[in-house]
Amino acid sequence: GESRTIEVLLYRLSFSEDDREIVDRFVEFQEALIEANTDKLDEFILETDEFVNLIGLQSKKEFISSVGSDVLKFNGCEIIDPTILFDDVNSASLIAKVRLSVEINGKELRVISDSVVSFEKTDGKWCLGKWEN
């Protein structure tokens, strides 16, 4: 079978519980991308017409459809040295280098991006608003 992986390289010794909750959520999001689990992705991403991702700006629906139809196929991910910044109790950003192995329309790319991921807490769960790379 294919090897599809996710790794989180944590160079910080301790995260607060709040920080860890967001890191874990981003890891779960990456797992859903790698599994092309469209139902899970639908839960993770806030309703938005402007979901920023690797192939530009798409609506949430277009992005999930790209992942579900293998237009955008995630094979691996490393989240390197994440830092969490809170704007308030329901709004935060995860900043990290993210190394992705991804196929776009069948063409394999390895990308390292400086990512800023915006999270908002909705119904007690952290959801992604933007993933800027």
Secondary structure, 3 states (H helix, E strand, C coil): CCCCEEEEECCCCCCCHHHHHHHHHHHHHHHHHHCCCHHHHHHHECCCCCEEECCEEECHHHHHHHHHCCCEEEEEEEEEEEEEEEEECCEEEEEEEEEEEEEECCEEEEEEEEEEEEEEEECCEEEEEEEEC
